[in-house]
């Protein structure tokens, strides 16, 4: 696990994680003050939930993907990857260790966001407590399941095509999966188009993993069947991304 | 001679700051170059129209959204409204093609995502939050394409329906919305659909004036003359629609539209014609019996000829373009007044002033 330790220490020394940690910890408490919740105290909790998960999404998509791209690029360009190759560490192992180091920073951020929802924005009615815990754990699971392979993808793409390509491609895929497919769906409901329909059908529907609305409308936890389907769906996408990442990742720029 | 590079940098910054301070003041104060916020120029652009369409369900879905069953017209025998056929959901074992199965799977997750499993009813605060969200979306879609029939009507409906709206200044907002829509739509001659939207906006304002007679039977705020002037706007829009349709036929532009769009235009034009005709009759009745507000209220007679369930009761409105203003003054005056009144009494406050 030498590359893991090295990457973990590198990320730690770059200090950008501290900004994300600060944002995830502070923004959920500060942002509601400038929303309409300042006039209506009953809206503080929904505003806090939205801010907590919104900040987490932004931090992961901006800092997480950027860090992954930078690590992937520097691993192949600086000769680090080549050095570890000579010590017998395979490309897949290198990708896994770099990914794991970065993932170790994302998981606490996600846990903090879920914790803020659980402890500072829980519904007052005690009968809703169990639902609240289940829903937050479901959200946490889906979030990590969606973003874990995307971090690896950003890392792998940038090791081959450069940091900008790795970051932009991953960012675009995520935004498209979160919001683009929803708009495409509305357009297709108005006017059918078989080509677009096929594209839509085989697009990653990350919007299912965004449970923020269920939290702030207190719609209740996902039913067992739907949650199992979602886990299956995102695990399948994880497998695809893992495959693509393995294919794309390379340890040196001229290999 | 060797110059200190810092001095050059500091001089550059100093000159820049001075120039910036000197030049920015007239620019900021110049009203002519003050443009409304419009990211990438998307609002009112052809791309905006496409995005707005994506946010907009079919007209029937909206107009009949409040009904629990299929919509009922006054003349069901001749009703030609397009009703959405319920999709025949295949039995679970029949999804044989991989595409079908995947679609069913994705649809299932989509349904599960919005399914309410919490047995506790949503609180008032949450309902308010939801309504605010809807209103923001409707306004966003309207800004993208103010000439879109559905965008305008959906937003108008929302603003004038007291059970739904969340903003205190409903009355002037709806009036300003109608006025803006009419001005925008009548200034555009590239698409007949915009003229239909203008006619619908004029019809909505007349409808609100009828509602005012319901609320203030003894002292209506709007005269039949004001209604007539709006009816003229409606006629003007309908004439513009016919004119542009003629041009499109001559230039063969209809072929660019899909069958669904054509059907939509046909349906909307039929609807606008019907509304215009009914409102004309109702105003004529009001002119004959201006103080009859019982069961035989002409406005009621007009109501019964409609198949819309979008009756916005309780809001007077400032007439739109080309119409005399009511005594209370323009929309800004009304806005100030209604802001002064308490939020809880907003329904009656703006009307009683």
Interface residues (C-beta under 8 A of the other chain):
Chain A: X36 X40 X42 X43 X46 X125 X127 X128 X131 X183 X184 X186 X187 X189 X190 X191 X198 X201 X202 X205 X207 X208 X211 X214 X216 X217 X218 X219 X220 X221 X222 X223 X225 X226 X227 X229 X230 X233
Chain B: X50 X51 X53 X54 X55 X56 X57 X58 X99 X102 X103 X105 X106 X108 X109 X110 X111 X112 X113 X114 X115 X116 X117 X118 X119 X120 X122 X123 X125 X126 X128 X129 X130 X132 X258 X260
